């Protein structure tokens, strides 16, 4: 007999809308059990999805999806949505190559109205959809579902500022679970928490003034605090001032509260804001107790939960960075560490514990993180910004104008460079070498292994201008770094293997594959180390005694390290054939890292195959 007799009858939201209210409560239980069982077998985001089951069911029960547009912020809260929209069976392939994506994806389903992966985009997208409906004379609704952590980003407030005056017929639902990935930080989180806890007016007023002081449009509101004695005690005042009609807060796990409320709001025109309180990990005690641990999980046994690894695991680049950060901080009191809400993912837990006065989590605010670092550098401190490659993209203007233009000594420890695997195209770090190398004053380094990564971080710390050390997810070589602060000569590569005829010029994560290919090809292998400045002396030497140069990088070919090699050769009038291997001009889908590299010809076999095909043409 099936464990999920009701859930197995739901192949679309239309099926769900035919159910009676009592059946919806049964569906909640089956869906929660199915989600735990499914994710335990595939891995993925768990606690955030467990917290949105009732809300997801209520949304699809009330709104006429996909005609009405549901826009999920970030997307790691959308598994229940995927299950209810015809992808139940596909969940066994979640985040696998060719399988169901872990995030909303427009090409995957008409119910995925907007592709996401980064935070704080939902209100902007839903506003665009709402105004498009108005422009076209259509009656459909637009609903943005955003978490409280994502509300710390400026983009969310930019969208609200626009929506309130645009008179858009849209609904913003704040899924308030007091969590993002790491514990939420910042004044906005503080005021929501304090106001919800029933403190006295004076406490609420103080928190309001503190929170509202971060943006000029809100300063006036803070000055008028005395006029809002009653209003400041209710969390809706902030959103009302943006032009939204505020409703809530309500229990996000109570269908008898959610469904009537959503039905009422569906009939109300204009911008509306519904504050929903949920619990991350709801219904699974282990995830409720440790929502951070269960945020992103590998395979596990639901009855036993996630077990601690036995013995020392494989050393990762993230761990290397975290250890280096603590050691460098012990050696120099000027060091400060900054992360945009990725303490655990970026390996900063130990640093935060050992140096709390020098640790800054600025929330999901990448632009602010970079300019904040620039301000610290102006005053003689040594800021280290720990950030994922894909998230650094969101602060590109600040990287150029606020850091590089002023030649400030900010160190960017860029994690998840290259292909990250199951999180897919929204999280692959495939453009950083291209977008960083073209920036004046920037030094760009690509470590070949964990030991070299530590040395490059130390090297970056000695520089008087901006620098970027870009390393991949996970670990590769298993080489254990020496626990010192040794550095490398800037702009100098090394020969890893001496061969003949063909020279493989490898950058960063693919040096190991290049060395393996070099053995089979009897080719010279150079670990170039620096994309900028290039080791021109080594390049000229290799061009002079080899008939083919092969550049190898885990980055977009357009504008990447291979392009820099060709540019340097052309500037010096050196005419030697160059074969560039890297990532093609398309977005790479999700899948296991090794599988993706093999498919793209960036493993040992692919490199050998490409070189032999090229040499056979010469």
C-alpha positions in Angstrom: 0.0 0.0 0.0 1.3 3.4 -0.9 2.6 5.7 1.8 1.2 8.7 -0.2 -2.3 7.7 -1.4 -3.5 11.3 -1.7 -0.2 12.9 -2.9 0.0 10.3 -5.8 -3.3 11.7 -7.1 -1.9 15.2 -7.5 -0.3 15.7 -10.9 -1.1 19.4 -11.1 -2.4 22.2 -8.9 -5.8 21.7 -10.6 -6.0 18.3 -8.8 -5.2 20.0 -5.5 -7.9 22.6 -6.0 -10.5 19.9 -6.1 -9.7 18.7 -2.6 -11.7 19.5 0.5 -10.0 21.4 3.3 -9.6 18.3 5.5 -7.9 16.5 2.6 -5.4 19.4 2.3 -4.3 18.7 5.8 -3.7 15.1 4.9 -1.8 16.3 1.9 0.5 18.4 4.1 1.5 15.3 6.1 2.1 13.1 3.0 4.0 15.9 1.2 6.3 16.5 4.2 7.0 12.8 4.6 7.7 12.5 0.8 10.0 15.5 0.9 12.1 14.1 3.7 12.3 10.6 2.1 13.1 12.1 -1.4 15.8 14.6 -0.3 17.4 12.0 1.9 18.0 9.9 -1.2 19.3 12.6 -3.5 20.6 15.4 -1.3 19.5 19.0 -1.7 18.0 21.8 0.4 15.8 20.4 3.1 15.0 22.6 6.1 14.0 25.6 4.0 11.6 23.4 2.0 10.1 21.8 5.0 9.1 25.2 6.3 7.1 26.2 3.2 4.9 23.1 2.7 1.6 24.6 4.1 2.3 27.9 2.4 2.9 26.2 -1.0 -0.3 24.1 -0.7 -2.3 27.2 0.2 -0.9 29.3 -2.7 -1.8 26.6 -5.3 -5.2 26.1 -3.7 -6.1 29.7 -3.8 -4.4 31.0 -7.0 -5.0 29.8 -10.5 -1.5 28.8 -11.3 0.3 28.9 -13.7 -2.0 31.7 -15.0 -1.4 33.5 -11.7 2.4 33.9 -11.4 4.2 32.6 -8.3 7.8 34.0 -8.1 9.9 32.2 -5.5 12.9 34.1 -4.1 16.2 32.3 -4.2 14.4 29.1 -5.0 15.6 26.7 -2.3 12.1 26.8 -0.8 10.4 25.5 -4.0 10.6 21.7 -3.7 7.0 21.3 -2.6 6.0 23.5 -5.5 7.8 21.2 -7.9 6.2 18.1 -6.4 2.7 19.6 -6.8 3.3 20.8 -10.4 3.9 17.5 -12.1 7.5 16.7 -11.1 6.9 14.3 -8.2 8.4 11.3 -10.0 11.3 13.4 -11.3 12.4 14.3 -7.7 14.4 11.1 -7.7 16.7 12.9 -10.2 16.9 16.1 -8.3 20.0 18.1 -9.0 21.4 15.2 -11.1 22.7 15.7 -14.7 19.7 15.8 -16.9 17.3 15.7 -13.9 15.1 18.1 -12.1 16.8 21.4 -11.1 17.1 22.4 -7.5 15.8 25.8 -8.4 12.9 27.2 -10.4 13.7 27.0 -14.1 11.5 28.4 -16.8 12.5 25.8 -19.3 11.5 23.0 -16.9 7.9 23.9 -16.2 5.3 26.6 -17.0 4.8 26.8 -13.2 8.3 28.0 -12.8 7.6 31.6 -13.8 11.0 33.0 -13.1 14.4 31.4 -13.0 16.3 32.1 -9.7 19.2 31.0 -7.6 20.4 34.3 -6.2 18.3 36.1 -3.5 16.2 39.2 -3.4 15.0 39.2 -7.1 11.4 38.1 -6.5 9.7 41.4 -5.8 11.3 43.1 -8.9 10.3 40.2 -11.2 6.8 40.0 -9.8 6.4 43.7 -10.2 7.4 43.4 -13.8 4.8 40.6 -14.3 2.1 42.6 -12.5 2.6 45.7 -14.6 2.8 43.6 -17.8 -0.6 42.2 -17.0 -1.9 45.7 -16.4 -0.4 46.8 -19.7 -2.0 43.9 -21.6 -5.3 44.2 -19.9 -5.0 40.7 -18.2 -6.5 39.8 -14.9 -3.8 37.4 -13.6 -2.1 37.9 -10.3 1.6 38.2 -9.4 2.8 36.9 -6.1 6.4 37.1 -4.8 7.5 34.8 -1.9 10.6 36.2 -0.2 12.4 35.0 2.9 13.4 37.3 5.7 17.1 36.9 5.0 16.6 38.1 1.4 14.8 41.2 2.7 18.2 42.4 3.9 19.3 43.1 0.3 18.9 46.5 -1.2 17.4 45.2 -4.3 14.3 44.1 -2.4 13.8 47.6 -1.1 14.4 49.2 -4.5 11.6 47.0 -5.9 9.3 47.9 -3.0 10.0 51.5 -3.5 9.0 51.3 -7.1 6.0 49.0 -6.5 4.4 51.2 -3.9 4.1 54.2 -6.3 3.3 52.0 -9.4 0.0 50.9 -8.0 0.8 47.4 -9.1 -1.7 44.6 -8.3 0.7 42.3 -6.6 1.2 40.4 -3.4 4.5 40.1 -1.6 4.6 37.3 1.0 7.4 37.6 3.6 8.2 34.0 4.7 9.6 35.0 8.1 11.5 32.0 9.6 14.2 34.1 11.3 16.7 32.4 9.1 18.5 32.7 5.8 21.3 30.2 5.4 23.5 31.5 8.2 21.6 33.2 11.1 20.2 36.5 9.8 21.9 39.7 10.7 21.3 43.4 10.4 19.0 46.1 11.6 16.0 44.9 9.5 16.1 41.5 11.1 16.5 43.1 14.5 13.5 45.3 14.2 11.2 42.5 12.9 12.4 40.3 15.8 11.9 42.9 18.4 8.6 44.1 17.2 7.3 40.5 17.0 8.5 39.7 20.6 6.0 42.2 22.2 8.6 44.6 23.7 7.5 48.0 25.0 7.1 51.0 22.8 10.4 52.5 23.9 12.4 49.4 22.8 10.4 49.3 19.5 11.0 53.0 18.9 14.7 52.6 19.5 15.0 49.6 17.2 13.0 51.5 14.6 15.3 54.5 14.6 18.3 52.2 14.4 16.9 50.3 11.5 15.4 53.2 9.6 18.6 55.2 9.6 20.3 53.1 6.9 18.6 54.8 3.9 17.8 58.5 3.3 14.1 57.9 2.4 13.6 56.3 5.7 15.3 58.9 7.8 12.3 61.1 7.7 10.2 58.2 8.9 12.5 57.8 11.8 12.2 61.5 12.7 8.5 61.1 12.7 8.7 58.2 15.2 6.8 60.2 17.9 3.8 60.4 15.4 3.8 56.6 15.0 3.8 55.6 18.7 1.2 52.8 18.0 2.3 52.1 14.5 5.9 51.6 15.4 4.9 48.7 17.6 3.4 46.9 14.7 5.8 45.5 12.1 3.6 46.7 9.3 4.6 50.4 9.6 7.7 50.0 7.5 5.9 48.3 4.6 2.9 50.7 4.8 5.3 53.6 4.4 6.4 52.0 1.1 2.8 52.1 -0.2 1.9 48.5 0.6 -1.2 47.4 2.5 0.2 45.2 5.3 -1.5 42.1 6.6 -0.3 39.8 9.3 1.6 38.3 10.8 -0.1 35.0 10.5 0.9 31.4 11.2 2.4 30.0 8.0 1.7 26.4 9.1 -2.0 26.9 9.7 -4.0 26.2 6.6 -7.2 27.5 8.3 -5.5 30.9 8.6 -3.5 30.9 5.3 -6.3 29.9 2.9 -9.0 32.4 3.9 -6.3 35.2 4.2 -5.0 34.5 0.7 -8.6 34.3 -0.7 -9.3 37.7 0.8 -6.1 39.2 -0.5 -6.7 37.8 -4.0 -9.8 40.0 -4.2 -8.0 43.2 -3.0 -6.4 45.4 -5.7 -3.1 47.2 -5.4 0.3 46.3 -3.7 -0.2 44.0 -0.7 2.2 42.6 1.9 1.5 39.5 3.9 3.8 38.6 6.8 3.8 34.8 7.4 5.7 33.2 10.3 7.1 29.8 9.6 9.7 27.4 11.1 12.6 26.2 9.1 12.7 22.4 9.2 9.0 22.2 10.3 7.8 18.7 11.0 11.2 17.0 11.1 12.6 17.4 14.6 16.3 17.0 13.7 16.0 19.8 11.1 14.0 22.0 13.5 16.8 21.6 16.0 19.6 22.4 13.6 18.2 24.2 10.5 21.7 25.3 9.4 23.0 21.7 9.3 19.9 20.6 7.4 19.8 23.6 5.0 21.8 21.8 2.3 22.3 18.0 2.8 23.9 15.0 1.2 22.2 11.6 1.3 21.3 10.5 4.8 19.0 8.1 6.7 15.9 10.0 7.8 15.5 8.0 11.0 19.1 8.5 12.0 19.7 12.0 10.6 23.0 13.5 9.5 25.9 11.8 11.1 29.2 13.5 11.8 32.0 12.4 9.5 34.2 9.7 11.1 37.8 10.8 11.2 39.4 13.6 9.2 37.6 14.1 5.8 39.2 15.3 2.6 40.7 18.7 3.0 38.8 21.4 1.1 39.8 24.7 -0.3 37.2 26.3 2.0 38.9 24.8 5.0 42.3 26.0 3.8 41.0 29.5 3.6 39.4 29.4 7.0 42.6 28.1 8.6 44.7 30.7 6.8 42.4 33.5 7.8 42.7 32.7 11.5 46.5 32.3 11.3 46.9 35.6 9.3 44.6 37.4 11.8 46.8 36.1 14.7 49.8 37.6 12.9 48.3 40.9 12.0 45.7 42.8 14.0 44.7 44.9 11.0 43.0 41.9 9.3 39.2 42.0 9.2 37.0 39.3 7.6 33.8 40.1 5.7 31.1 37.7 4.4 27.7 38.4 2.8 25.7 35.9 4.8 27.8 32.9 4.0 29.7 32.2 7.2 29.5 28.4 7.0 29.8 28.1 3.3 32.9 30.3 3.1 34.6 28.6 6.0 34.5 31.5 8.5 33.0 29.8 11.6 36.3 29.4 13.4 37.3 33.0 12.6 34.0 34.3 13.8 34.5 32.5 17.1 38.2 33.4 17.6 38.0 37.0 16.4 34.4 38.2 16.8 35.5 41.8 17.0 37.0 41.5 13.5 34.3 39.4 11.9 31.5 41.1 9.8 28.6 39.3 8.4 26.8 42.1 6.4 23.8 40.0 5.4 22.8 39.2 1.8 24.3 42.5 0.5 27.2 41.8 -1.8 27.5 45.4 -3.1 27.6 46.7 0.4 30.2 44.1 1.4 32.6 45.3 -1.2 32.3 49.0 -0.6 32.3 48.4 3.1 35.7 46.6 2.6 36.9 49.6 0.6 36.0 52.0 3.5 37.9 49.8 5.9 40.9 49.7 3.6 40.9 53.5 3.3 41.6 53.6 7.0 44.5 51.3 7.0 42.9 48.0 7.8 43.3 44.8 5.7 39.9 43.5 4.7 39.4 40.0 3.4 36.1 39.5 1.6 35.1 35.8 1.5 32.6 35.4 -1.3 31.3 32.9 -3.8 32.3 33.6 -7.4 28.7 33.7 -8.6 27.8 36.2 -5.8 30.7 38.5 -6.5 29.0 39.1 -9.9 26.4 41.1 -8.0 29.0 43.6 -6.8 30.9 44.1 -10.0 30.4 47.9 -10.1 31.7 48.2 -6.6 34.7 46.0 -7.4 35.6 48.4 -10.2 34.7 51.8 -8.9 35.1 51.5 -5.1 38.1 49.1 -4.9 40.1 48.9 -8.1 39.8 52.5 -9.2 41.2 53.6 -5.9 43.8 50.8 -5.8 42.8 49.7 -2.4 44.3 46.6 -0.8 41.2 44.5 -0.5 41.7 40.7 -0.7 38.9 38.7 -2.4 38.8 35.0 -1.4 36.6 33.7 -4.2 35.2 30.3 -3.5 33.3 28.1 -5.9 35.3 29.2 -8.9 34.4 27.0 -11.9 31.7 24.3 -12.0 30.1 23.7 -8.6 28.0 20.7 -9.5 24.4 20.1 -8.5 23.4 23.8 -7.9 23.8 24.4 -11.6 24.1 27.5 -13.8 23.0 30.0 -11.2 25.9 29.0 -8.9 28.7 28.0 -11.4 31.6 30.4 -11.1 32.4 30.5 -14.7 33.0 34.2 -15.5 35.3 35.5 -12.7 38.6 35.2 -14.6 37.1 37.1 -17.5 35.5 39.9 -15.5 38.3 40.3 -13.0 41.3 40.2 -15.4 40.1 43.2 -17.4 40.1 45.4 -14.3 43.1 47.7 -13.9 45.2 47.2 -10.7 43.7 43.8 -10.0 46.0 40.8 -9.4 44.3 37.5 -10.2 45.6 34.1 -8.9 44.5 30.5 -9.5 45.9 27.9 -7.2 46.6 24.5 -8.5 46.1 22.7 -5.2 45.3 23.4 -1.6 48.9 24.0 -0.5 49.3 26.6 -3.3 46.0 28.2 -2.3 47.3 29.1 1.2 50.5 30.6 -0.3 48.5 32.7 -2.7 46.3 34.0 0.1 49.4 35.0 1.9 50.8 36.6 -1.2 47.6 38.6 -1.7 47.8 39.9 1.8 51.2 41.4 1.1 50.0 43.5 -1.8 49.2 47.2 -1.8 46.3 46.9 -4.2 43.3 44.7 -4.9 43.8 41.0 -5.4 41.6 38.0 -6.1 42.4 34.3 -5.2 40.0 32.0 -7.1 39.6 28.4 -5.9 37.1 25.6 -6.7 34.5 23.9 -4.6 35.7 20.9 -2.6 39.2 19.6 -2.7 41.3 18.2 -5.6 44.8 17.1 -4.9 44.7 16.3 -1.2 48.0 18.2 -0.7 48.2 19.4 2.9 49.5 23.0 3.1 52.4 24.0 5.4 50.9 25.9 8.3 52.9 29.1 7.8 52.5 32.3 5.9 54.9 31.7 3.1 54.3 33.6 -0.2 54.9 33.2 -3.9 56.6 35.6 -6.3 54.0 37.7 -8.0 53.4 36.9 -11.7 55.6 33.8 -11.8 54.4 30.3 -12.9 56.3 27.0 -12.8 57.0 24.0 -15.0 55.3 20.9 -13.5 56.5 18.5 -16.2 59.1 18.9 -19.0 58.1 17.4 -22.4 58.4 18.2 -26.0 56.4 19.7 -29.0 53.3 20.5 -27.0 53.0 22.7 -23.9 50.0 22.6 -21.7 49.5 26.0 -19.9 47.0 25.2 -17.1 45.3 27.6 -14.7 44.1 26.6 -11.3 41.8 23.7 -10.8 42.7 21.9 -14.0 46.5 21.7 -13.4 46.0 18.1 -12.1 44.2 17.0 -15.2 46.8 18.7 -17.4 49.6 16.9 -15.7 47.9 13.6 -16.2 47.3 14.4 -19.9 50.9 15.6 -20.2 52.1 12.2 -19.1 50.2 10.5 -21.9 51.1 13.1 -24.5 54.7 13.6 -23.3 53.9 17.3 -23.2 55.3 20.1 -21.1 53.0 21.2 -18.4 53.1 24.7 -16.9 51.2 25.7 -13.8 50.7 29.3 -14.8 49.4 30.4 -11.3 48.7 34.0 -12.3 46.2 35.1 -14.9 47.2 38.7 -14.1 50.0 39.5 -14.3 50.9 36.7 -16.6 54.3 35.1 -16.5 55.3 36.6 -19.8 58.9 35.3 -19.5 57.7 31.7 -19.1 55.2 32.2 -21.9 57.9 33.5 -24.3 60.1 30.5 -23.4 57.4 28.0 -24.0 56.4 29.6 -27.3 60.0 29.5 -28.5 60.5 25.7 -28.1 57.1 24.2 -28.6 55.0 23.8 -31.8 51.7 24.1 -30.0 50.5 25.9 -26.9 47.3 24.6 -25.2 45.6 26.8 -22.6 43.4 25.0 -20.1 41.0 26.8 -17.7 37.7 26.1 -15.9 36.3 29.5 -17.0 34.5 30.9 -20.0 36.7 30.9 -23.0 35.6 34.3 -24.0 37.8 36.8 -22.2 39.4 34.2 -20.0 43.0 33.2 -19.4 43.5 31.7 -22.8 42.5 35.0 -24.3 45.1 36.7 -22.2 47.7 34.2 -23.5 46.8 35.0 -27.1 46.9 38.7 -26.4 50.3 38.6 -24.8 51.7 36.5 -27.8 50.2 38.9 -30.3 51.7 42.0 -28.5 55.1 40.4 -28.8 54.7 39.2 -32.4 55.0 35.6 -31.5 53.3 33.4 -34.0 52.7 30.0 -32.5 49.5 27.9 -32.8 47.3 28.1 -29.7 44.5 25.7 -28.7 42.2 27.1 -26.0 40.3 24.7 -23.8 37.7 25.9 -21.4 34.0 26.5 -20.9 31.9 27.1 -24.1 29.7 30.1 -24.7 26.6 28.7 -23.1 25.3 28.2 -19.6 26.3 24.8 -18.2 23.5 22.7 -16.6 23.6 21.1 -13.2 25.3 17.7 -12.6 28.2 16.2 -10.7 31.4 18.2 -11.2 33.5 15.4 -12.7 30.7 14.4 -15.0 30.4 17.9 -16.3 34.1 18.4 -16.8 34.3 15.1 -18.8 31.3 16.1 -20.9 33.0 19.4 -21.7 36.4 17.8 -22.5 38.2 19.2 -19.5 39.3 16.0 -17.9 42.4 14.0 -18.8 40.8 12.1 -21.6 39.2 15.2 -23.1 42.5 17.2 -23.1 44.4 14.3 -24.7 41.6 13.9 -27.3 41.6 17.6 -28.2 45.4 17.9 -28.4 45.7 14.9 -30.7 42.9 16.2 -32.9 44.7 19.5 -33.2 48.2 18.1 -33.9 46.8 15.8 -36.6 45.6 18.9 -38.4 49.1 20.5 -38.4 
